[in-house]
Amino acid sequence: MSRVSVTKPAGRATALVLSTVRTAILSGELSPGEQIRQQVWADRTGVSRPPLREALEILTNEGLLVHGLNQGYFVAKFNRDEMEQLYTMRLLLEREALGEIEWPTDAQLAELENVADDIEQHARSGRPDIALQELAEFYLGIYELSPKKLIVEEVKRLWIRTAAYRSLSVDVSADPGRSGQRLHVIVDVLRARDLPRLRELLLRPTLRGRSGVAVGGHVMPSGPDERRVAG
């Protein structure tokens, strides 16, 4: 299964900034609407301004950041209506992508099992940022089984655009064992080649994400379980 990316390969310094800023966004260290202070991040990563600006531009193109003229870069922030639109688009495209899939090989199933184990391990060890990145890779790796590759690319793009809110809506550390168990159930469904059940399980987080809006003033959950399950 490939890593989640819609950009061309970057140089080493640029890649370092990309990884560091993405981790800060996924962990909640950088909140939606927060400014990216370039000197701070240049000092933190030990890189010069050109690769830093290149990384910020890549993140802007991905939709994780926005750039304001004479203002700088900010973590993308969406209001309630915009979030509902993003999740509605995700739902429509994800549902279409799951219209048919190429069933995974035993090797691919084993890889998904390993990713599920890694997610649980990182959640238990206090690294929810890594767990959330792996969670995206787990889900998107399954969508990549769809033969509808253009639709899958759009699904990836929308997952990236909503990444800043994932740390606000998904608490993988609350019950790592249960989180891991849910992922292993998905692998079992893939192994059984049960497409209706697979659609149900994969679309459930998106349906709940669409119905919810602002955790911590950003996306409000529609129910008590929203923080644990939104994707």
PyMOL commands that set and color helices and strands:
alter all, ss='L'
color gray80, all
select helices_A, chain A and resi 12-27+38-45+49-62+80-97+106-124+128-143+149-161+163-169+176-192+195-211+215-217+226-229
alter helices_A, ss='H'
color red, helices_A
select strands_A, chain A and resi 35-36+65-68+72-75
alter strands_A, ss='S'
color yellow, strands_A
deselect
rebuild
show_as cartoon
